[in-house]
Amino acid sequence: MRRLAALLPDTPRFLETRGMLLEGCCEILGSDEGGEGGPSFVARGLYPEEKLVSVVGRPPDEWVAEAVARNEGSGAVIAMPENAASVARTLPGWEMQTAVLHRLGEGGLLWTPRGDVRMLSGPEGLRALPSGLRAGLGAELEGVLGRGTPLAATFVGGVPVSFCYVASETEGLWDVSIDTLEGHRRRGYAASCAAFMVRHMRETRGKEPVWGALETNAASMNLAALLGFVPVDRYFVLEPSGG
């Protein structure tokens, strides 16, 4: 898998794909490493809380269909600009949206962490999670802590209300994942949490953040701009309609 990762540049477009390959947490359905224009393959992530498929190059449609079938027709599929039309034809009934990829602009990080923001880890981090988290977020955070993935949280009244963690990482980049509990949004908690994690990853691992947001997600797009991120690329995300 590392051989495949080495064939792709360490850029925002391939962050999730290369992260899965480098960590060895995926399976490869077919692979053509010598095709014109670079390798072609389909990578299917193996984390139970996130059913992710990434399509690279121009693989045969049946490779894509098989990966989705193994995910029982659920989850998300990342398609690149060069293969998005083909993937969409292979998955009728799936909705395709544009994801905008950001990196920090020339001005760097524009937000200074405020309030009580700290790292969570291990069993202590699990105990700190508030009860009553919606099912998807709870499972996601438990999986993150169980894998030892860096996770920061903004605390209010001793309770964590906003979370930022490394969704994926490569040699030089990491993917920002951010979530804030309802009732605590639009108060700067997410911005502080993300800014704290950006500094932590830069100081401890020397890695720079990538912020991916669906073009239709105005809140995420606006938060990225507030922090100093600027668009640098895009790809497409397909999910079952109504999913």
Long-range contacts (C-beta under 8 A, 24 or more apart in sequence): 1-26, 1-28, 3-33, 4-28, 4-31, 4-33, 4-39, 4-41, 5-170, 7-33, 7-38, 7-39, 8-38, 8-39, 8-56, 10-170, 10-171, 10-172, 10-173, 11-173, 11-233, 12-101, 12-102, 12-103, 12-173, 12-210, 12-212, 12-232, 12-233, 13-80, 13-101, 13-233, 13-235, 14-56, 15-168, 15-169, 15-170, 15-173, 15-174, 15-175, 15-210, 15-212, 16-52, 16-54, 16-78, 16-167, 16-168, 16-175, 17-43, 17-54, 17-56, 17-78, 18-170, 19-168, 19-169, 19-170, 19-175, 20-45, 20-52, 20-54, 20-168, 22-170, 22-171, 29-59, 29-63, 29-66, 29-67, 30-59, 30-60, 30-63, 32-57, 32-59, 37-82, 42-66, 42-67, 44-70, 44-71, 47-143, 48-143, 49-136, 49-139, 49-140, 49-143, 50-75, 50-140, 50-143, 51-75, 51-76, 52-76, 52-77, 52-78, 53-77, 53-78, 54-78, 55-79, 55-80, 55-83, 55-87, 56-80, 56-83, 57-82, 57-83, 58-82, 58-83, 58-86, 59-83, 61-86, 61-89, 61-90, 64-90, 64-91, 65-90, 65-91, 73-240, 74-240, 74-243, 75-239, 76-237, 76-238, 76-239, 77-237, 77-238, 77-239, 78-235, 78-236, 78-237, 79-235, 79-236, 79-237, 79-238, 80-235, 80-236, 81-234, 81-235, 81-236, 84-235, 84-236, 87-236, 87-238, 88-238, 91-238, 93-240, 93-241, 94-238, 94-239, 94-240, 94-241, 95-238, 95-239, 95-240, 95-241, 96-236, 96-237, 96-238, 97-214, 97-215, 97-216, 97-236, 97-237, 97-238, 97-239, 98-214, 98-215, 98-234, 98-235, 98-236, 98-237, 99-212, 99-213, 99-214, 99-215, 99-234, 99-235, 99-236, 99-237, 100-212, 100-213, 100-214, 100-215, 100-221, 100-231, 100-234, 101-210, 101-211, 101-212, 101-231, 101-232, 101-233, 101-234, 101-235, 102-210, 102-211, 102-212, 102-213, 102-224, 102-229, 102-230, 102-231, 102-232, 103-208, 103-209, 103-210, 103-211, 103-229, 103-230, 103-232, 104-198, 104-208, 104-209, 104-227, 104-228, 104-229, 104-230, 105-228, 105-229, 105-230, 107-228, 108-228, 109-195, 109-198, 109-199, 109-227, 109-228, 110-226, 110-227, 110-228, 111-191, 111-192, 111-194, 111-195, 111-226, 111-227, 111-228, 112-195, 113-192, 113-193, 113-195, 113-196, 113-199, 114-188, 114-192, 115-154, 115-155, 115-156, 115-188, 115-189, 115-192, 116-154, 116-155, 116-156, 117-152, 117-153, 117-154, 117-155, 117-192, 117-193, 117-196, 118-152, 118-153, 118-155, 119-150, 119-151, 119-152, 119-153, 119-200, 120-145, 120-151, 120-152, 120-153, 120-160, 121-145, 121-148, 121-151, 122-148, 125-151, 128-153, 128-160, 129-160, 130-159, 130-160, 130-161, 130-181, 133-181, 137-163, 137-179, 141-165, 150-197, 150-200, 150-201, 152-193, 152-196, 152-197, 152-200, 153-193, 154-189, 154-190, 154-192, 154-193, 154-196, 156-184, 156-189, 161-189, 162-189, 162-190, 162-192, 162-193, 163-193, 164-190, 164-193, 164-194, 164-196, 164-197, 165-197, 166-197, 166-201, 169-205, 169-207, 172-206, 172-207, 172-208, 173-207, 173-208, 173-209, 173-210, 174-201, 174-205, 174-207, 174-208, 174-209, 174-210, 175-209, 175-210, 175-212, 176-209, 176-210, 176-211, 176-212, 178-220, 178-223, 185-219, 190-223, 191-223, 191-226, 191-227, 194-223, 194-227, 195-227, 198-227
